[in-house]
Amino acid sequence: MSETKKRYGYTGKGLRVNLTTGKFTVEPTFPRFNGLIGGTAFGYRVLWDEVPPDTDCYSPENKVVIAPGPLSGTGAICSGRTALTTLWPTSWPQSLIASAHVGGEIAHKMKYAGWDFIIIEGEAKKPCYLYIHNDHVELRDAHFVWNQGTKRSYAMIAQETNADASIGVIGPAGENLVPMSNMMFDKSHSAGGVGSIFGKKNLKAIVVRGDQAIHIHAKPQEWEALMDSHRAILGAHTQTVVSRVPSPLFEYSSPSSRWSGLPGRVWGAANPPVVINGDIRDVNHIAYRTCSAEFYLGPSLWKYHVRTTGCYACPIRCYSVIRDEETAAKYKVDPITEQTCLALWGRWFFPSLINDLEKPVSREACLVGSQTLDDLGIWCNYG
């Protein structure tokens, strides 16, 4: 059997990038990773084998392993996560191995490009970004986005490459080796805690495009039936399958549930506004069920809600898109705030502002804070 043979959900090969030499190497997934499942396991195996335990996280000898799971790209429910494993800067006095887990588009784009994993090692002499399009791999100059925030960096790199690519970028926090920094993928998905590792390596961004097929070892009808059965039992953001408030639609309710999108709610900032009605238990109405912004910031956020979205192959829809023209005009920020955790500022850091969630200052603190943290590339550690 060829060592690069596709096996079930694996493409059979991975990519090693040496930033010091600029050399790229294709490596077989098997037999090295026999018996291991998923990106975190791959990452821990590489660091166990190749990085001595006393290595400092900012040493060129530290490595980053980017790897999705075997189901990524297949359409399997909730299979869109990717692990970024490295020695972390937030552990003391010794750097320890950990994984950042990120959603967005990177998992399936890696598989479509034909890669099970990417190993990044060494340290570039000057700012660069990694560009991958199927088997084509190159390191490109990144001086034009160095010192730029994640939002502008994302837009400028997308213009230089392709808007269909998955793009992960670090902000000024990562460039300046702030330990609690992140890499923002696809504008609003945070790989927390690893931004400064990329900054020390002078790697500003990762761009991945792919258009190859994913091979599923199953009969199409059986695969679709399995996916449909999974969708049918899904609830809201935290898989809570009951409403937050008593409702004739459900036997039970729970105040901790994010399932608040009952009939009569309105996506007030959609164009035109969307009125929720019908049986929201239907699998086609999963996106109506949850409004994370409302869960964190109160019922007034329905007025500013554009839509609920999420990661590839995940129907839970925990990602709120908010349009607030008033806050944008007042503080000179973007009218659109996109975040899975809209509690960032205000909810945890300024508790005195949220005694009354109906006060504009509570909403303003959270939206301005979310955009500021994301653009700087600072990790909130989920509050």
C-alpha positions as CSV (number, residue, x, y, z in Angstrom):
1,M,0.0,0.0,0.0
2,S,1.3,3.5,-0.9
3,E,2.2,5.5,2.2
4,T,0.1,8.4,0.8
5,K,-3.0,6.4,0.1
6,K,-6.3,8.0,1.1
7,R,-7.8,6.2,4.1
8,Y,-11.3,6.9,5.1
9,G,-11.3,10.6,6.1
10,Y,-7.6,11.1,5.6
11,T,-5.9,12.4,2.4
12,G,-2.8,10.4,3.3
13,K,-0.2,13.3,3.3
14,G,0.8,16.3,5.3
15,L,3.0,19.3,4.7
16,R,6.2,20.4,6.6
17,V,7.2,24.0,6.3
18,N,10.6,25.1,7.5
19,L,10.6,28.9,7.8
20,T,14.3,29.2,8.4
21,T,15.3,27.5,5.1
22,G,12.1,28.1,3.1
23,K,11.9,24.4,2.4
24,F,8.7,22.4,2.0
25,T,8.4,18.7,2.5
26,V,5.5,16.3,1.8
27,E,5.2,13.6,4.4
28,P,2.9,10.6,4.6
29,T,0.2,10.5,7.2
30,F,0.7,6.7,7.7
31,P,2.2,4.7,9.3
32,R,3.3,7.5,11.6
33,F,-0.1,8.4,12.9
34,N,-1.6,4.9,12.9
35,G,-4.1,4.5,15.7
36,L,-4.4,8.3,16.3
37,I,-7.7,10.1,15.5
38,G,-7.9,13.8,15.0
39,G,-5.8,16.9,14.8
40,T,-5.0,17.2,18.5
41,A,-3.6,13.7,18.6
42,F,-1.5,14.4,15.5
43,G,-0.1,17.6,17.1
44,Y,0.8,16.0,20.4
45,R,2.6,13.2,18.6
46,V,4.7,15.6,16.6
47,L,5.7,17.7,19.6
48,W,6.4,14.5,21.6
49,D,8.7,13.1,18.9
50,E,10.4,16.3,17.7
51,V,10.4,19.0,20.4
52,P,12.4,18.5,23.6
53,P,10.3,19.2,26.8
54,D,12.6,22.0,28.0
55,T,12.2,24.0,24.7
56,D,11.1,27.6,25.2
57,C,7.9,28.4,23.3
58,Y,9.6,31.3,21.5
59,S,12.6,29.2,20.4
60,P,12.9,28.4,16.6
61,E,12.9,24.8,17.7
62,N,9.2,25.1,18.8
63,K,6.8,23.9,16.2
64,V,3.1,24.4,15.4
65,V,1.0,21.6,14.0
66,I,-2.2,22.6,12.3
67,A,-4.6,19.6,11.8
68,P,-8.3,19.0,11.4
69,G,-10.0,15.7,12.1
70,P,-10.8,12.8,9.8
71,L,-14.5,13.9,9.2
72,S,-13.6,17.4,8.2
73,G,-14.7,18.3,4.7
74,T,-17.1,15.4,4.5
75,G,-20.2,17.3,5.6
76,A,-20.4,15.4,8.8
77,I,-22.2,17.4,11.5
78,C,-20.0,19.6,13.7
79,S,-16.7,18.4,12.0
80,G,-15.4,21.9,11.2
81,R,-12.8,22.3,14.0
82,T,-9.0,22.5,13.6
83,A,-6.4,22.0,16.2
84,L,-3.3,24.3,16.4
85,T,-0.9,22.5,18.7
86,T,2.3,24.1,20.1
87,L,4.2,25.0,23.2
88,W,2.1,27.7,24.8
89,P,3.3,31.1,26.1
90,T,0.7,31.3,28.8
91,S,2.2,28.6,31.0
92,W,4.9,29.4,33.5
93,P,7.6,28.8,34.4
94,Q,7.9,26.2,31.7
95,S,6.2,26.2,28.2
96,L,3.8,23.3,28.0
97,I,2.0,21.7,25.1
98,A,-1.6,22.7,24.4
99,S,-4.0,23.1,21.4
100,A,-6.0,26.0,20.2
101,H,-9.2,24.8,18.6
102,V,-10.8,27.0,15.9
103,G,-13.8,26.8,13.6
104,G,-14.5,28.8,10.4
105,E,-13.3,27.4,7.1
106,I,-9.8,26.2,7.6
107,A,-10.6,22.5,8.4
108,H,-12.3,21.6,5.1
109,K,-10.2,23.9,3.0
110,M,-7.1,22.0,4.2
111,K,-8.8,18.7,3.3
112,Y,-9.9,20.1,-0.1
113,A,-6.3,21.1,-0.7
114,G,-5.2,17.6,0.1
115,W,-3.5,18.0,3.5
116,D,-4.1,16.1,6.7
117,F,-1.7,18.3,8.7
118,I,0.8,21.2,8.4
119,I,3.9,21.3,10.5
120,I,5.5,24.7,10.8
121,E,9.1,24.9,12.2
122,G,12.0,27.3,12.3
123,E,11.8,31.1,12.2
124,A,11.6,33.4,9.1
125,K,14.1,36.2,8.7
126,K,11.4,38.6,7.7
127,P,7.6,38.9,7.8
128,C,5.9,36.4,5.5
129,Y,2.7,34.5,5.0
130,L,2.1,30.9,4.0
131,Y,0.1,30.4,0.8
132,I,-1.3,27.0,-0.1
133,H,-3.4,26.1,-3.1
134,N,-3.7,22.4,-3.5
135,D,-0.2,21.2,-4.1
136,H,1.2,24.6,-4.7
137,V,2.9,26.0,-1.6
138,E,4.9,29.2,-1.2
139,L,6.0,31.7,1.4
140,R,5.1,35.3,0.4
141,D,6.3,38.7,1.7
142,A,4.0,40.1,4.4
143,H,5.6,43.5,5.0
144,F,2.5,45.2,3.5
145,V,0.3,43.8,6.4
146,W,2.8,43.8,9.2
147,N,1.6,46.1,12.0
148,Q,-1.9,46.0,10.7
149,G,-5.0,44.8,12.6
150,T,-6.5,41.5,11.8
151,K,-9.5,43.0,9.9
152,R,-7.4,45.1,7.4
153,S,-4.8,42.3,7.1
154,Y,-7.5,39.8,6.2
155,A,-9.0,42.1,3.6
156,M,-5.6,42.9,2.0
157,I,-4.4,39.3,1.9
158,A,-7.8,38.2,0.4
159,Q,-7.3,40.8,-2.3
160,E,-3.8,39.6,-3.1
161,T,-4.9,35.9,-3.1
162,N,-8.5,34.7,-3.3
163,A,-11.6,35.6,-1.4
164,D,-12.6,31.9,-1.4
165,A,-9.5,31.0,0.7
166,S,-9.5,30.4,4.4
167,I,-7.2,33.0,5.9
168,G,-5.8,33.1,9.4
169,V,-4.0,36.3,10.5
170,I,-2.4,37.6,13.7
171,G,-2.7,41.2,14.8
172,P,-0.3,43.6,16.5
173,A,-0.7,41.7,19.8
174,G,0.8,38.6,18.2
175,E,3.5,40.5,16.4
176,N,4.6,42.1,19.8
177,L,4.6,38.7,21.6
178,V,1.6,39.4,23.8
179,P,1.1,35.9,25.5
180,M,-2.7,36.2,25.4
181,S,-2.8,36.7,21.7
182,N,-4.6,34.7,19.0
183,M,-4.8,34.0,15.3
184,M,-8.1,35.1,13.8
185,F,-9.4,32.8,11.0
186,D,-11.9,34.0,8.5
187,K,-12.4,37.3,10.2
188,S,-14.1,36.2,13.4
189,H,-12.9,32.7,14.5
190,S,-10.3,32.8,17.2
191,A,-7.4,30.3,17.7
192,G,-6.7,31.5,21.1
193,G,-3.3,31.7,22.8
194,V,-1.0,31.0,19.8
195,G,-0.7,34.4,18.1
196,S,2.7,35.3,19.7
197,I,4.1,32.0,18.5
198,F,3.4,33.0,14.9
199,G,4.6,36.5,15.6
200,K,8.0,35.2,16.9
201,K,8.3,33.1,13.8
202,N,7.5,36.2,11.6
203,L,4.6,34.3,10.1
204,K,1.7,36.8,9.7
205,A,-0.9,34.7,8.1
206,I,-1.9,31.3,6.6
207,V,-3.9,31.1,3.4
208,V,-5.4,27.8,2.3
209,R,-7.4,27.1,-0.9
210,G,-8.4,23.7,-2.2
211,D,-10.8,22.3,-4.8
212,Q,-10.1,18.5,-4.6
213,A,-12.6,15.9,-3.8
214,I,-13.2,14.3,-0.4
215,H,-13.6,10.5,-0.6
216,I,-16.2,9.0,1.8
217,H,-16.1,5.3,2.4
218,A,-19.8,4.8,2.7
219,K,-22.9,4.5,0.6
220,P,-24.3,8.0,-0.1
221,Q,-27.9,7.1,1.1
222,E,-26.6,5.7,4.3
223,W,-24.3,8.7,4.9
224,E,-27.2,11.2,4.4
225,A,-29.5,9.2,6.7
226,L,-26.9,9.3,9.4
227,M,-26.4,13.0,9.0
228,D,-30.2,13.6,9.1
229,S,-30.6,11.6,12.3
230,H,-27.8,13.8,13.9
231,R,-29.5,17.0,12.8
232,A,-32.8,15.9,14.2
233,I,-31.5,15.8,17.8
234,L,-29.6,19.0,17.7
235,G,-30.7,21.8,20.0
236,A,-29.3,25.3,20.5
237,H,-25.8,26.6,21.0
238,T,-24.8,24.4,23.9
239,Q,-26.8,21.4,22.5
240,T,-29.6,22.3,25.0
241,V,-32.7,21.0,23.3
242,V,-35.2,22.9,25.4
243,S,-36.3,26.5,25.5
244,R,-34.9,29.1,28.0
245,V,-38.5,30.1,28.9
246,P,-41.6,28.0,29.3
247,S,-43.3,27.4,26.0
248,P,-46.1,25.1,24.8
249,L,-43.6,23.8,22.2
250,F,-41.6,22.1,24.9
251,E,-42.2,20.0,28.0
252,Y,-39.2,21.5,29.8
253,S,-37.3,24.8,29.9
254,S,-33.9,25.9,31.3
255,P,-32.6,29.4,32.1
256,S,-29.1,28.3,30.9
257,S,-30.3,27.5,27.4
258,R,-29.5,29.8,24.5
259,W,-32.5,28.5,22.7
260,S,-34.5,31.8,22.8
261,G,-35.7,32.2,19.2
262,L,-39.3,31.3,19.7
263,P,-42.0,32.3,17.3
264,G,-42.6,36.0,17.3
265,R,-39.0,37.0,17.6
266,V,-37.6,39.2,14.8
267,W,-34.2,39.5,13.2
268,G,-34.6,43.3,13.4
269,A,-31.5,44.3,11.4
270,A,-32.0,41.9,8.6
271,N,-33.0,43.4,5.2
272,P,-35.9,42.8,5.2
273,P,-36.5,41.9,8.9
274,V,-37.1,38.2,9.5
275,V,-40.0,37.2,11.6
276,I,-39.6,33.8,13.2
277,N,-42.7,31.6,12.9
278,G,-43.6,28.0,12.3
279,D,-42.3,25.0,14.1
280,I,-38.7,25.9,15.0
281,R,-38.1,22.3,16.0
282,D,-37.8,21.5,12.3
283,V,-34.2,20.8,11.2
284,N,-34.5,23.5,8.6
285,H,-35.2,26.1,11.3
286,I,-32.1,25.5,13.5
287,A,-30.7,28.9,12.6
288,Y,-33.8,30.5,14.1
289,R,-33.4,28.9,17.5
290,T,-30.4,30.8,19.0
291,C,-29.3,34.4,19.3
292,S,-26.0,34.4,21.3
293,A,-26.1,38.2,21.4
294,E,-29.4,38.1,23.1
295,F,-28.2,35.5,25.6
296,Y,-25.3,37.6,26.7
297,L,-26.7,41.1,26.3
298,G,-30.5,40.9,26.7
299,P,-33.6,41.0,24.6
300,S,-32.8,44.5,23.1
301,L,-30.2,42.8,20.9
302,W,-32.9,41.2,18.7
303,K,-33.3,44.7,17.3
304,Y,-29.7,44.7,16.0
305,H,-29.6,41.0,14.9
306,V,-28.8,40.5,11.2
307,R,-28.5,36.8,11.1
308,T,-27.2,33.7,13.0
309,T,-24.5,31.7,11.3
310,G,-21.7,29.3,12.2
311,C,-18.9,27.2,11.0
312,Y,-18.7,24.8,8.1
313,A,-20.9,21.7,8.5
314,C,-22.3,22.9,11.9
315,P,-26.0,23.7,12.0
316,I,-26.0,24.9,15.6
317,R,-25.5,28.5,14.5
318,C,-23.8,30.0,17.6
319,Y,-22.3,32.9,15.7
320,S,-24.2,36.3,15.9
321,V,-24.0,39.0,13.3
322,I,-25.0,42.4,14.7
323,R,-25.6,45.7,12.9
324,D,-25.5,48.7,15.2
325,E,-25.3,52.0,13.3
326,E,-25.7,54.1,16.4
327,T,-22.6,52.6,18.2
328,A,-20.6,52.8,14.9
329,A,-21.3,56.5,14.5
330,K,-20.6,57.3,18.2
331,Y,-17.3,55.4,18.5
332,K,-16.1,55.3,14.9
333,V,-16.2,51.5,14.6
334,D,-17.6,49.1,12.1
335,P,-21.4,48.9,12.1
336,I,-21.1,45.1,11.9
337,T,-19.8,43.0,14.8
338,E,-19.4,39.3,14.2
339,Q,-18.5,37.1,17.1
340,T,-19.4,33.8,18.7
341,C,-18.9,35.2,22.2
342,L,-20.5,38.7,22.2
343,A,-20.0,39.0,26.0
344,L,-16.4,40.0,25.7
345,W,-16.2,43.5,27.1
346,G,-18.9,44.7,29.3
347,R,-20.2,41.3,30.5
348,W,-17.0,40.2,32.3
349,F,-14.7,43.2,32.4
350,F,-17.1,46.0,33.2
351,P,-19.8,44.3,35.4
352,S,-21.0,47.7,36.6
353,L,-22.1,48.5,33.1
354,I,-24.5,45.6,32.8
355,N,-26.6,46.0,35.9
356,D,-29.3,47.0,33.4
357,L,-28.8,45.3,30.0
358,E,-31.3,47.7,28.4
359,K,-28.9,50.6,28.9
360,P,-27.0,51.5,25.6
361,V,-23.7,51.6,27.4
362,S,-23.8,47.8,28.0
363,R,-24.3,47.1,24.3
364,E,-21.7,49.7,23.3
365,A,-19.0,48.3,25.7
366,C,-19.5,44.8,24.3
367,L,-19.5,45.7,20.6
368,V,-16.6,48.2,20.7
369,G,-14.7,45.8,23.0
370,S,-15.3,42.8,20.7
371,Q,-14.1,44.7,17.7
372,T,-11.0,46.1,19.5
373,L,-9.9,42.7,20.9
374,D,-10.4,41.0,17.6
375,D,-8.6,43.6,15.5
376,L,-5.6,43.6,17.9
377,G,-5.6,39.8,17.9
378,I,-6.1,39.5,21.7
379,W,-7.6,36.4,23.1
380,C,-10.5,36.7,25.5
381,N,-10.2,33.2,26.8
382,Y,-14.0,33.1,26.5
383,G,-14.3,35.7,29.3
